[in-house]
Amino acid sequence: MFDPNIDVLKALENSGISVILGARNEDLQELASDPNFATNWVNTNVIPHASTVNIAYISAGNEVIPGPYATFVLGALQSLDYALKANNLNIPVTTTAALNVLGTSYPPSNGAFSEDSIHFMKPVAIFLAARQSPLLANVYPYLAYSGDPTHIQLDYALSRSTAPIESDGSFQYNNLFSAMLDSLYAALEKIEQSSVEVVVAETGWPSAGDVYATKDNAQTYANNLISHVSSGHGTPRRPGKALKTYIFALFNENEKPAGTEQNYGLFYPDMTERKVLPSMLPNALTPLLGLAM
């Protein structure tokens, strides 16, 4: 959730569903500068639900770095962490990054944070490493493919190939999802924070709104993602490392601009099932695989 929604949190009580609870980007400055605001935020949005809702992570902002709120992320993390600890709550505090934090991403071993991002990402990564908290990342092979279909194979983007398609030194890649993740791991290594785990807070493939956004492609991507995450194989750069992943999204978002942004959902807003994602998805949900809202 990009911001706390009390009705949704109540609906999730005792469901066992893993939740990423987000603080709004617009609240980061006040969270960073006012400890009382952070305390009130935790008292209002976390404490009433902590015993009944499986809050896996609290994210200080979504896709904030780089941008006008980036300078407040570290302070917000520190304030939220302090407020949680004061209430004996050991919920990891982190932030969610898009892959535009990278200035270089190809090949994956060349992954590096951009000049606009590195001065914010390095202290954030140091904070996360010290607390053994993961970095959350939104990883969308669809966006990479739709932006460059001439040079990226559809089978690679959909994780449909069983044979390697891209080589990066000793690393072989048959899917773009792993390559994108490893470019972020390479960037973390370059700032000497290789211990930071990456959790995929969002990934998905839209089923309408673009020539590449079809139901078949959405189903194929979801099927292959589930198989990949469930296999325990990890990525070439992190073999055998669990890939904690949240599929976006539970609902179509009809209030977003027309196009693909409206068409990632498993359900319509009225709870009618869209029958886009695999029928076995509910049974596939595990501690490693969840749904983003």
N, C-alpha and C positions, 0 to 999 in steps of 0.2 A: 504494500500500500504506500503510495507516494505521500500521503498524509493520514493521520489517524482518523478512522471513521468508526464512531462508537457503535453504530448499528451493525456494521460488518464484524467488528470484534465480538459483539455479543452473539452473533450468529455462529461464530467460530468456536465458541466455548465448548470445551470437552470433545471437540471433533478430532483432535490429534493432528490436524493439518498444520504444517509448519508455516509460520508467518514472518515475513520481513516487514517490520514496522518502520515507516519512514517519517522523518521530520521534514517539513516543507522547506524548499530552498529559501523561501522568503523569510523563514524564521532563523536562519543560520546566524545572521549578524547578532540578533538578540540572544540566542543561545550562547554564542561565543563571549559576549560582553557582560551578560547579566546572570550570575549564578542562581539568583532567585527565579528567573524565567526558566532556566533548565530544571530546577527543582520542581517548579509548578508543572512543567511539561511532563516530567516523569510521574508526579503525583496524579495528574489527570489522565494520562494516556497509557501508562504502563501498570502502575500498582493495582488498579481495580481489576485488571485482566491477567496479571502475571501468574496466578495460580490455576487459571482455567483455560488460557490460550497458550499454545505452544509458540511463543515469540522466540524465533531462532536468532534474529539479529535486529538491531536498530540501526538504520541508515541515516546518517546526517547528510541529507540532500541526495538528489538524483541527477547524475550527469552535470555536476556543478563545475568540475575542473576540465578545461579552462573556462573562465567566465567571470562575471562581476562578483559572484559570491564565493569564488575559490579561496580568497584570503581568509574567510571565516571558518573554513571546514575544520582545521586543526583545533581551533578554540572551541568549536561546537562539540567535537569529539571529546575533548578533555572535560568540558562541563557536563555533558551527558554521562560520561563514564563516572565522574565523581558523584553525581546525583544518584546513579544506580547503585554504586558501591555503598553510599550512605544508607541505602535501604536494603542492604544485603542481597542485591540482585546481581547475578553474574551473567547478565545478557551481553554478548559481545556487541560493541559499538563500532561502526565502520562507516564507509561512504560507498556510493555506487558510481562507477565510472563507465563512460562510453569509450569505445576504442579510439575516439578522436584525441584521447590523451597521448597517443603515440604519434611521433613525428615520422617514424619509419616502422614498417611492419612486415616488409617482404625483402628477402625470405625471413621466416620467423626468427632465426637466430640474430638477425639485424634489428629486431624490435628494440625501440628506444623511445623514451618519453620526449615529447616535443619541447622546444624552448619555452613555449607558453605554459606548459604543464609541470615541468620537472621541479621547479622551485616550490610548487605546492605538493606534488606527489611524493617527493623524497621525505619530508617531515611526516606526512601522513603515513607512509609505509613504515617509517621507524616507529611511530606510535603503534601501528597495528602489530608489528613484529614483537614489540615489547610486551604486548598483551595477548599474543598468540591469537589475534583476531584476523579473519580473512578480509581480503579486498573483494568487494562485490563488483561484478562487471556485466554489462549488457553486451551480449555477443550475437550478432545478426549476420550470418552468412548471406541471407537474402539481400541485405543492403549492399554488401560488397559485390555480389553477383549482379544485381540489377544496375549497379553503377558502372560495371565494366564487363558486360557479357561477352565481349569479343575475346578477352584474355583469360576469363575464368570459365571453366567447363561447368555445365549444369550438374553433371554427375558428381563433381567435386563439391559443389555447394550443397547438394542434397545428401551428401554422405552415401551416395549410391554405388560408388566404385569399391571393389575389393582389392584392386591392384593399386600400387602407389602412382600418384599423378604428379606430385611435386617432390623434388629432392632438395634437401638442405644439409649439405655435408653428410654426416652419418645418419641423419634423420630422414625418414620417408613418410610422406603424408598421402593418405587416400581420402581425406575429408578436410574441408575448409574450416570447420568448427574447431578442430584440434590445432590447425595452423594459427588461427586467430588467438586462441588461448595461449599457445606457446610464444607468440610474439609479445604478449603481455608478461609472461614469465621471464622472457629474455630481457625485457625492459627493467623488471624488478632486479634481476641479477646485475644489471649494469649500474644500479645505484646501491649495490651490496645489500639487498634485502631479499635474498632468494628464499628465505624461510616463510615469506608471506604466501599463504594459500589464496588461490582465486576461486571464488564461488560465483557461478553464473546466475545472476539475479533475474535475467530475462534472456530468452531466446525463443524464436518462433519463425513461422513462415506464413504470410497472409494468404488467404484463399480467394481474394477478389481485389479489384482496384488497380490492376496492372497486368500487362501481358504475361509476366512471369508468376503472377500471384493467382494460382489456380487451386482448386480443391485437391487435385491429384498431387501437385507439388507439396501442398501443406501436409497431406497425409503421409507422403513419402518422407518428408523431412522429419516429421514427428516420430514415425516408426523407426527410422534409422537412428535418430537421436536417442530414443528409449533404449534401443539395442546397444548403442555405444556406451551410454552412461551405465547401463546395467551390467555390462561385460566386465567392468573393473579393470579394463586395460589401460585406462588413463590416456595420456598423450605421449608422443615420441619423446618430448622433453621431460615429462613427468610420468614415466611408465609405472603402471600399477597404482597410481595415485587416484583416489576416489574423485569423481567429477560431480560435485554437488551442483544441481542444475534445477532451475525453475522455468517451466514452459510458459510463455506468454501467449495467450492470456485466458483467463477464465471466462470473461465476457467480451463480446463485441462492444466497442465504445462509440455509440452512435452520435455522441456530442463532439467527437473529434472531427477535423476537416475531412471532407469526402476523399475516398481513395483507400490505399492499403491500410492506413492507420485505424480505420474502422473495422478491419476484417481479420483480426488475429484470434478472435474469441472461439471458445468451445460452446458458449451459449449466447443467445440474444439477450438483451437487457431484461426482457420479460420472462427469462428462465427457459425459453424454448430451446431445445438442443439443436445445434446446427449440423450435427453429424459430419463434421469436417475432420476432426482428429480421430485417431484410432479408437475403436471400441474397447480395446484392452487397456486404454490409458488409465482408467480408475484403478484397475488391478495392478498397474505398473508403478503407481505412486509409492515411493519408499523414502527412507531418510535421505537418499541421494537424489530423488526426483520429486519435484513439487510443482505446483501451479502458481504463477504470478497473477496478481489481480490489478 
